[in-house]
């Protein structure tokens, strides 16, 4: 759902939006990296491949002098990060998800095409 919510950030080409684009890219990278580490015990070969590509893409995009990330196999398993929690954001996303699910149900019930 987050990907759907940030599409307008990437389609807005105004000059004052560049900071938001960079922050959104950083958040997406962090989410993807943590998700891959969470999924690694269940899909080791796939997550290793994607992890290496993610590290290479970040390295290429930023032109940093640091080498790409090490193997996901020796990366630590993600731990909860309390400062990333927000009960307000969670309640808003729960409301948004219920609105989207309701709209989809109505669309299906009345056979409205996509």
URTA-V281212 format. One record per pair of residues at least 4 apart in sequence whose ideal C-beta (glycine too) atoms are under 7 Angstrom apart, sorted by the first residue. I is the first residue (numbers start at 1). J is the second residue. D is the distance in whole Angstrom. If there is no record, write none. Layout:
i: {I;I}
j: {J;J}
d: {D;D}
//
This chain:
i: {1;1;2;2;6;6;7;8;9;9;9;9;10;12;17;18;19;20;21;22;23;24;25;26;27;28;29;29;30;31;32;32;33;33;34;34;35;36;36;36;36;36;36;37;37;37;37;38;39;39;40;40;40;43;44;45;46;47;47;48;48;48;48;49;50;51;51;51;52;52;53;54;55;55;55;56;56;57;58;59;59;70;70;86;87;88;89;90;91;92;93;94;95;96;97;98;99;100;101;102;103;104;105;106;107}
j: {5;97;6;31;10;24;11;12;17;20;21;24;21;17;21;22;23;24;25;26;27;28;29;30;31;32;33;58;34;35;36;54;37;54;38;78;39;40;47;50;51;54;72;72;75;77;78;78;43;47;44;47;72;47;48;49;50;51;72;52;71;72;73;53;54;55;69;72;56;68;57;58;59;68;69;60;68;61;62;64;68;74;75;90;91;92;93;94;95;96;97;98;99;100;101;102;103;104;105;106;107;108;109;110;112}
d: {6;7;6;7;7;5;6;6;7;5;6;5;7;5;6;7;6;6;6;6;6;6;6;6;6;6;6;6;6;6;6;6;7;6;6;5;6;6;5;6;5;7;6;6;6;6;5;6;5;5;6;4;5;5;6;7;6;6;6;6;7;5;7;7;6;6;7;4;6;7;6;6;6;4;4;6;5;6;6;6;5;6;7;6;6;6;6;6;6;6;6;6;6;6;6;6;6;6;6;6;6;6;6;6;4}
//
